[in-house]
Amino acid sequence: APASSTADVQPPESTPFVYAAGLCLNDGSVDGRLTVAPDMVLFAPSLNDPHVQARGILQYQLVIEMRDVVNVCAVRPFVQSKTDEPYATFVQVQLLDRPLFFRVKMMDDDFQAFITTAHKWGFKTLQEVGYCRKLDFPAVKNASRSPDTSPELWTDNVDEKPAASSSQNSAEWELVERPAFLKNGARVIIH
């Protein structure tokens, strides 16, 4: 039997995390898809979101290189009662001058994997923080400095979720050419 090629298999440490998410803004939140990968953080807003329909997709789309991220973490604002269901979680992407908060739902196993793996990808020493750039994306300027933890925000109001395979993705999620590392082998969390 031929030996399997290690180039065909991505180690878990390089597999991106993909979630249906809500980007927390000063004036509400924008639903879309959050991708946290070893080298970048992407947010693709939903075309069906009222903010996007009113102001356009470019106001909320984010492509942030990991070199400009000070740290990435996940926080659960509520006490969890069941462990077999996805649970309300905030993903915090700390930039040089402000945090970005994303509302997602994660299973316990994925939560543990995310907080260890994404932290490794985004963590910077004080010297490395000095090289981070201040970003001026419209969504960053309008980002909430603290997340809204109202329980009603955690209902499944994201009407379109990423499909498990890229061949099933709707055109909405294909607004920007996806990097090669996302086309095959991405960890897609559908909850």
DOLUMGU-481656 format. One line per field, with one value per residue (C-alpha): x, y, z; residue in three letters. Coordinates in steps of 0.05 Angstrom, whole numbers, plus 5000, padded with zeros to 4 digits. Layout:
c1 = [X|...]
c2 = [Y|...]
c3 = [Z|...]
residu = [ALA|...]
END
This chain:
c1 = [5000|5027|5048|5001|5029|5034|5022|4951|4933|4930|4950|4896|4939|4932|4858|4817|4757|4695|4631|4565|4576|4551|4602|4585|4580|4562|4494|4477|4510|4522|4511|4560|4615|4678|4741|4801|4861|4935|4952|4888|4819|4763|4692|4645|4580|4514|4481|4415|4436|4399|4464|4495|4433|4433|4507|4539|4583|4649|4630|4631|4678|4743|4808|4859|4928|4947|5010|4963|4925|4951|4912|4852|4809|4740|4696|4630|4587|4535|4536|4528|4474|4483|4548|4518|4494|4531|4538|4538|4610|4645|4707|4750|4802|4846|4875|4927|4877|4811|4779|4731|4676|4640|4579|4584|4560|4612|4611|4655|4707|4713|4716|4776|4810|4796|4823|4889|4900|4876|4913|4977|4963|4948|4992|5045|5102|5108|5163|5119|5060|5103|5099|5023|4989|4930|4872|4821|4768|4698|4676|4735|4719|4646|4663|4634|4687|4647|4600|4525|4510|4434|4409|4360|4420|4439|4379|4394|4382|4435|4392|4448|4504|4566|4557|4601|4633|4654|4612|4549|4565|4517|4541|4536|4595|4638|4642|4718|4762|4776|4850|4872|4877|4802|4780|4796|4800|4770|4738|4666|4623|4548|4504]
c2 = [5000|5069|5113|5171|5239|5287|5344|5318|5319|5384|5379|5402|5463|5490|5476|5541|5550|5573|5596|5629|5693|5762|5819|5865|5938|6002|6001|5927|5868|5842|5768|5731|5680|5684|5647|5644|5614|5609|5670|5712|5729|5736|5761|5754|5791|5761|5797|5788|5828|5895|5933|5905|5919|5992|6008|5956|5895|5932|5969|5903|5856|5842|5811|5818|5788|5750|5793|5852|5812|5820|5759|5715|5684|5656|5672|5643|5697|5649|5587|5526|5476|5424|5400|5364|5429|5487|5543|5618|5642|5708|5704|5765|5787|5839|5890|5942|5995|5958|5890|5859|5814|5760|5722|5648|5581|5527|5456|5443|5403|5458|5511|5477|5468|5540|5572|5533|5535|5605|5633|5604|5635|5704|5712|5766|5784|5857|5866|5835|5879|5938|5914|5909|5959|6001|5982|6031|5986|6017|5955|5964|6038|6019|5958|5955|5960|5912|5857|5859|5798|5801|5729|5742|5755|5682|5656|5626|5688|5673|5647|5623|5581|5556|5489|5430|5427|5484|5455|5467|5539|5592|5647|5696|5663|5666|5742|5741|5687|5641|5627|5557|5534|5546|5509|5440|5416|5476|5460|5483|5488|5487|5499]
c3 = [5000|4983|5041|5054|5039|5097|5048|5037|5111|5150|5223|5271|5289|5218|5207|5206|5251|5214|5250|5235|5274|5292|5292|5352|5333|5369|5334|5337|5303|5233|5218|5174|5175|5218|5198|5245|5210|5227|5185|5184|5211|5160|5169|5110|5125|5103|5045|5081|5142|5148|5162|5099|5057|5082|5079|5034|5045|5045|5109|5148|5111|5148|5125|5181|5178|5241|5246|5263|5317|5388|5414|5400|5455|5468|5528|5551|5584|5614|5657|5613|5633|5578|5548|5487|5453|5422|5473|5470|5462|5446|5402|5418|5368|5402|5355|5373|5393|5405|5411|5361|5389|5350|5376|5359|5386|5402|5427|5488|5449|5397|5451|5483|5415|5396|5459|5456|5380|5363|5423|5394|5326|5352|5414|5411|5457|5477|5425|5371|5390|5369|5297|5296|5251|5270|5224|5198|5167|5175|5216|5263|5274|5290|5332|5401|5456|5499|5476|5488|5530|5524|5524|5466|5420|5426|5388|5321|5280|5228|5173|5128|5155|5119|5086|5104|5035|4989|4932|4973|4993|4971|4925|4983|5019|4957|4953|4957|4928|4985|5001|4982|5054|5062|4999|5026|5097|5133|5200|5190|5252|5237|5297]
residu = [ALA|PRO|ALA|SER|SER|THR|ALA|ASP|VAL|GLN|PRO|PRO|GLU|SER|THR|PRO|PHE|VAL|TYR|ALA|ALA|GLY|LEU|CYS|LEU|ASN|ASP|GLY|SER|VAL|ASP|GLY|ARG|LEU|THR|VAL|ALA|PRO|ASP|MET|VAL|LEU|PHE|ALA|PRO|SER|LEU|ASN|ASP|PRO|HIS|VAL|GLN|ALA|ARG|GLY|ILE|LEU|GLN|TYR|GLN|LEU|VAL|ILE|GLU|MET|ARG|ASP|VAL|VAL|ASN|VAL|CYS|ALA|VAL|ARG|PRO|PHE|VAL|GLN|SER|LYS|THR|ASP|GLU|PRO|TYR|ALA|THR|PHE|VAL|GLN|VAL|GLN|LEU|LEU|ASP|ARG|PRO|LEU|PHE|PHE|ARG|VAL|LYS|MET|MET|ASP|ASP|ASP|PHE|GLN|ALA|PHE|ILE|THR|THR|ALA|HIS|LYS|TRP|GLY|PHE|LYS|THR|LEU|GLN|GLU|VAL|GLY|TYR|CYS|ARG|LYS|LEU|ASP|PHE|PRO|ALA|VAL|LYS|ASN|ALA|SER|ARG|SER|PRO|ASP|THR|SER|PRO|GLU|LEU|TRP|THR|ASP|ASN|VAL|ASP|GLU|LYS|PRO|ALA|ALA|SER|SER|SER|GLN|ASN|SER|ALA|GLU|TRP|GLU|LEU|VAL|GLU|ARG|PRO|ALA|PHE|LEU|LYS|ASN|GLY|ALA|ARG|VAL|ILE|ILE|HIS]
END
